[in-house]
């Protein structure tokens, strides 16, 4: 059943008041804080209907009401107005995201830290998905007999490297020949099109004994494939412990336990991104029980997509309590994302 205008206003007021006070909201306080031109009894009836619809709920220890997950969802989808950040807030964020860094990874980490500082919550960023970027340079550098460093520069401005094992008998000159052949033949090729067969074909004719050559080519191939592994950067886990929403030992332990498993969180963010299926939603928002990660039942998870190039993107966002100022947090994420997009162009 659709909400009439007054019930929308009542739900809006309950969410706003609960977010600001962390106290269940009653009809009397609604009348005191808001300009409702109806009696307390009428408001109680509206609240009873909202509760019947599952949009608000009654905590065991209070006569007041708090928003349910469904109520927060209704608020985010239909009632919320995104507020603009003030010029001062924008300037603070711009100053903190240091554009003088030399690598995309450092810029992403910087933006993640800035977002956590701005929101007071946990922030996270996923490294760019690099399958569609192409190889610009590849060097294999001898470190010592039996050990080399594979350094790759990708079209998205990302530098990746990996230490690999090589046969002890190979000389610097032989390694340089193999490296040069791979770079010459694979430069400009998208990562998702590079296979072991293409790497082996690229290395042919280098006049290196085949058993030794094959081992180096396999290590080079493994390094190239590893370049597309997703990394996640988390900041501000400690900030959540200062919030009343996580004052109980059990809630705090469950939350930190989940956040400590970065691989699981990265997989979930990737799953959220894949579930968009081409949708152009600016933000992905999951609230409470919509989040399938254990320990985040009392949280909301908001992410946006930043773009390194037209075909290479990653995610940045916030994990905070359900009781958050959604309009403000979304504005903060959006501004940081736009700043990140702009600074990314310096690396292309």
N, C-alpha and C positions, 0 to 999 in steps of 0.2 A: 504494500500500500504506500503510495507516495506521500511525502510529508507536506502538510500545508505550511504556509509562510511562518506562522507563529511557532510551530514545532521546530522548524529549521532554526529560528532565532533562539529557541530554548536550548536545543542541542548545541548550537554554536556557543552560547553563553556558558553551558556546562563544561564544554571542552576548554574554553579560554580560562575559566575560573579554576578548574582542576589543574591545568598546566601551571598556572601562576602560583597557586597556594599549596598544591599537593594535599588538599583536604577535600573529602566528599562534599558535594554541593547540595544544599537544600533549597526549598522554594523560598524561604524567608531571605536567605542570602542573595538569591537571584533578584528578588525585588529590591533589596538594598543596593546592589551593585549595578543593576541595569534598569533601563527605563521601560519596564513592562507595565502597560496600562491595564492590567487585569489583577484579579484578587489572588491571594496565596492559594486558595482552594482550586482556582482554575489552573494555576501553574502545576499544582500537585496532580491534577487530572492529566495535563499534558505530559508530565514526567512519567505517570503510570503507563500512558500509551507508548511512550518512547521505550520504557522498560519492557513492555509486552512485545514490542517489535525487536527487542534484542539490541538496541542502540545504547542503552545505559544499563548499569547494574548496581546492585546494592552490596557494599562490603558488609561482612558479617558484623562488624563492630560499630556500625554507624547508621544513622537514619538518613544520611545524605546519599547521593548517587555519584557514580563515576562513569566515564565513557567506557564502553566495551570495545573490543577490537573492531567489531562491526560499526560502532559509533565513530571511532577514529577514521575508519575507511570512508564512511559517509561524509565526514567532515573534510577529509583530504580531497575526495572526488568532486564534491558538490558545493561545499560551503566556504572553503578557504579562499582568501585573496592573497596572492603572492605580494609581499611588501618589498619595495626597493631598498637596497642598502643606502645609507646616507653617504654623501661625498667623503666624509671623514672615515667611515668604515671601509669604503672602497680604496681610499688612499693607504690605509693601514695594511690591507691585504696586498696591494701592489708593491709596497715597500718591502714586505716580508718575502715575497716570491722573488728571489734574487736571480736576475736575468744574466748574471755574469758567469754562471756555471758552464762547464765545458762539455758536459754529457747530458743526454736526455734523462738517464737514470737519476742523476743528481737533481735535475729540475723537478722530476716527479716526486722525489723524496721531499724536496723543499715545499712543494705545493701541498703534500700530505700533512706535513708538520704545521703549515700555515692554517690549513682547514681545521685541524684539531684545536689549535690556539683560538681560532675565531668562534668555533661552536661550543667549545668546552666538552666535546664528546670524543669518542674514538673515530679517527678518520682512517681511510684505507684507499690505496690506489693499486690498480693492476697494471703491470707492464704492458706495453703495446703488443697486440697480436701481430706477429711479423711474417706470417705465412705468405702474404702477398707482396712483401718488400723483396727487393732483389739484391744480389751480391754486387757490391761495388769494388771491393778489394779483399784479397785473402793472402796473408803472409804466414809462412811457417818458419819460426825462428828457433835455432838451436840454443838451448839453455846449457846443456851439458850432454855428454855422451849418454844416449838412451832416453833423453827427455827434451821435448820441444814445446813451444808455445804457438798455438794457432790463433791468429788475430784476424777477425772479420769486420769489415765496415759495410753496413747495409744502407740501402737507399733511404731508409727512414731516418738516417743520421745516428743510428745506434751502433756502438762499437761493442763487440762481443769477443771474449777470448777464452781459451781453454788449454790447460797443460795436458799434454798427451805423452804416452810412451812410444818410443820409436826404437828400431834396432840399433844396438850399440855401434855397429860397424859403419853406419852411414856418416858421411862427411858433410861439412857445411855446404860444399858445392853441390852435392847430390840433393840435399834438402832444398836448396834454392831452386834447382831445376824442377823438382816436383811441385814446389810452391808456385813457380812461375807458370807451369803448364796448367795447373788447376785454375789459377786466376785468369789466364788468357782465355780458357775455354768455357768458364762458367760465369764470368762477369756479365751482368745484365740478366741473369736467369733468376726467376722467382724461387724463393726457398722451397715452396711446396712442390716445385717441379724437379728439384735436385734429388736424385736417387743414388744408391751405391753404384748402379750401372753407369750413370752419367759421370760420376766422379772417377770411376775406374777408366772410362773412355777418355776423360780429360787428361789422365796421367800417362797415357800410352806414348811411347817414343822418347822417354826421358833417359834411356840408356842406364837404368838402374836395375839390378837383378830383380826378377819378378817377385820372388818371395818377400824381399825387403820392401819393394814398391807397394805390394798389396797391403802390407801392414800399415804403412804410412797413409795410403789412400783411405783405408777403412777408418783410421783415427781422424782424418780430415773430414770424412763424411759424418762421423759421429758428432764432431764439433759443430758442423753446419746445422745438423738436425737439432742439437741442443740449443742453438741460438734462438729457437722459437719457443722454448719453455717459458711458461707464464710464471712471473714472480709477483708477490704481493708485498706491499709495504704498509705496515700498521703503525699508527702513532696514537698516544694518549690513552692507553688502556687504564692507566692509573687515575685518569680524570673521572672515570665512572664510579670509582670507589668512594668519591666524595659526594655522590648524589644520594638522597634519601631513598630513591627507588632500589638501590642495591646495598642498603645498610645491613641487611641480614647476611650472615656468614654464608648461608646456603646459596642465595642468589649470586653473591659476589664470586663464590667458588665456581659455580656452574658457568657464569659468564667468562671468567678468566680462563677456565679450562678449555672452553671452545675457542676463544681468541688465540690461545697458545698454539693451536693446531692450524698454522697458516695454510698448509696444503688443503685442508678441508674447507676453510673459508674461501680460498682462491677458487676451488672447484665449484662452490656454491655461487660465487659471483659470475663465473663463466657460464654456469647453468642458467642464471637469471638473464644474462645477455643473450644466450642462444634462444631463450623462450620468447624473445621479442619477435622473432620470425619476420624481420623486416619492418616492424612497426616503428613509427617515427616519434614515439613518446620521448619527451625530453628527459624524463626521470623514471626510474624503476623504484617503486615504493612497496616494501613488504612490512606488515604490521603484526606484531605479536605472533599468534598461532599460524599466520601465513608463512612465517619463516620456518623452514624445515630443519634448521640447525639446532641441535640440542643446546639448552642453556640461554637461548635468546628469546624466550617466551615473553619477557617483559620489555623487549626492545622493538625499535623500528629500524629498518635498514633502507637507506636511500642512496641510490647511485645514479650518476650521469655518465655519459660517454664523452671522452675527449678524443680529438683527432690529431694524429701526427701527420698523416697525409689523407687523401681522399679514400684510400683503401686500407690504411693502418690506424687502428684505434685501440684505446684501453678504457678503463673505468676509474672513476674517482667518486668517493662518497663518504657517508657517515653512518656509524652505528650508535644510536643513542636510546634513551628511554622512550617508551610510547608517549609519555607525558613530556613532549617537546613542543617548542614553538615551530611548527612545521613550515609556516610561511617564511620565517626568518632563516631557518636552516636551509631550505631549498634555495633561497636567494643567495646565501653564502656559498653553497655548492656551485650554483650556476655562475657566480662571479669568478670563483677560483678556476672553474673549468674553462671559462672564456679567456682568462688570463693565461692559463696553461696552453690553450690552443694557439694564442698569439705568440707566446715565447717559443713554442715548438717550431715555428717557421724559421727560426734562426739556425736550426740544425739540418734543414732539408737542402 
